[in-house]
């Protein structure tokens, strides 16, 4: 559920900049034929004008997830990684464990806002999600739950707006060039 004013916060005088996004579905049961959550994210990001830079489905295995996330973080052609699945509380849910150690900075507000949006749809059941986000070596990482509804909530309510450079008063895209400024200072 988007904030009623988000649509009005788009400054049409600014040129849209497509972001290169990788989508990773984390599931022991999803296949390319039934990956409805991954399909939801891909359709929405393309509809918004962004580029699908990569897409994969991996089993719930922390080592495999860490390896894949690291590969995409190191890929200069990927700006954002969105995962779906593995954010719950069961023993097989390991996306958060694989992702959080990679964060240089956690985006705490993403989780808080995701839960606020989710609460409006599913009530207190939102507490069973560990949706999170952070930045790793200049790449944004977002972990969403595995349901298509949660992917819609995360995209429609947050990412659609924050990944649009025209969104005012601020957005994730406009600060992308400065995400690694500490590294440039260290190199001087």
N, C-alpha and C positions, 0 to 999 in steps of 0.2 A: 504494500500500500504506500503510494507516494505521498509526500507532503503536498497539500493543496497548492502551495506556492512554487514547488520545484519547476513546473513547466514554465512559470512566469519568470524564473531566474535564468533563463537561457538568453544570452546576449547575442542576437543574430548578427551584430556587426563584427563579431569575431569569427574567423574561419575555423571550421571544424577540422580537427586533426585525428585521423584514424589511429587507434592504438592496436598493437599486435598482441593478441591474446591466445594463450594456450589453455585448453580445457582438458582436465584429467578426471576421469571417473574412477572412483575407488570402490570396487565391489568384487565379491567372490562369485556373483551370479549374473552380472550384466554382460551383455555381448553387444557388438555393433548393431544387432537387429533389435535389441530391447532396451537400449540405453536412453530412456526417455528424459532423464535429467540432463545428460550431456547434450541431447538434441535440443532441449529447451534453452540451455545456455547458448549453444551455437546459433540457433535461430534468432535469439534476442540480440546477441552481439553483432551479427551480420545486419540485422534490421536497423540497428543503431548506426551502422556505417563503419564498424571496426573490422579488423582483419583476423581471421582464424589462422594463427601462426602454426599451431600443432594441436593434435588431439590424440589421446590414448585412453585405454581402459587398463587398469592394473588391479590385481588382487590386493586384498587387505594384508600387505606385508610391509612393515616399517622400513626395512632396508631397501627394498625395491622402490618405495615411494621417495625416500631420501635421495637415492641415486637419480631418479627421474627429475625430481624437483631441482637438484643441483645442476643437472645437465641443462635444464631450461633456464635457470638463473644465469648460467654462464653463456647462454646463447644471446648474442647481441640483437638478434631478430625477434626476441620475445620481450615485451614490456610488462606483461601481466600474466599470472597463472591463476586460474580459478579451478579449484577442485570441488567435486561433489561426491559426498559419501565419506564414511569413516569418521564422522564427528560425534557419534553417539557414545554410549556408556558401556557397550558390551566388550568382551575381551578381544573381538576381532576389529574393533574400531580404533585404528592406529594413525589416522591421517594427522591429527593434532600432534601426536608424539613425534611423527616424522617431520612435520613442518616447523613447529615452534623453535627447535634448536637452531634452525637456519636464520631466524629473524635477527636482524641487527636492531630493528625497532619494531615494537608491536603497535598496531593500530587499535587500541582498546575501544575507541568509539565505534568501530565497526561491529564488534560483538554486541555492545550495548544497544545500538540502533537496530541491529538485526533482531535481537530479542524483543524489542519494543514492537517492531512491525509484526513479528511472528506471534506475539501474545495476542494481538488484535484478531488473528485468524484461528489459532489453536489453543488459546488460553495458557494455562500453566504447563501444558505439555512442552512448551518451548524450553523449559529448564533441562530437558534431556539432550539438548544440542550444545555442542562445544564449538560453534562457529567462531572463527577467529581470522585475523588478518595481520600482516606485517610487511616489512620491507627487508629484502636481502640483496645486497650488492646492486642496488638500483632497480630491482625488480619487485613489483607488488605481488604479494601472495594472498589469496583469499580462499578460505576453506568453508564451504557451504554444506549443509546436510544433503543426504542423498535423494530426497523426494523432489519431484518436479515442482510442487508447490513451494518448497523452501528455496529452490533455485529461482523461481519467479519472484518471490519476496526479496531475495538478496539482490537480484538484478534490477527489478522494477523500482524497488524502494530505495536502493543505495547506489549500486554500481552504474546504472544507466546515467545517473546524474554526475557522480564523482569522476567518471571516466570521459566526461564531455568537457573539453576546455572552455566551452562557452558558458558553463554553469557559474553563476555568481552567488555569493561573494568569492568563493574559492572552490578548487577542485584538485584531484590528484594529478591531472595531466600537466597543469601549469608548473608544478614543482618537480616534475620528473627530471629536468636538467640539473637540479640542485640536490638530488638524493645522494649523490656520491661526492659532494664537494669536500667532505672531510678527507677523502682519499687524495684528491688533487692537492690539498694543502700539505698532506704528509709526503707527497712526491716532490714538492718544491724544495 
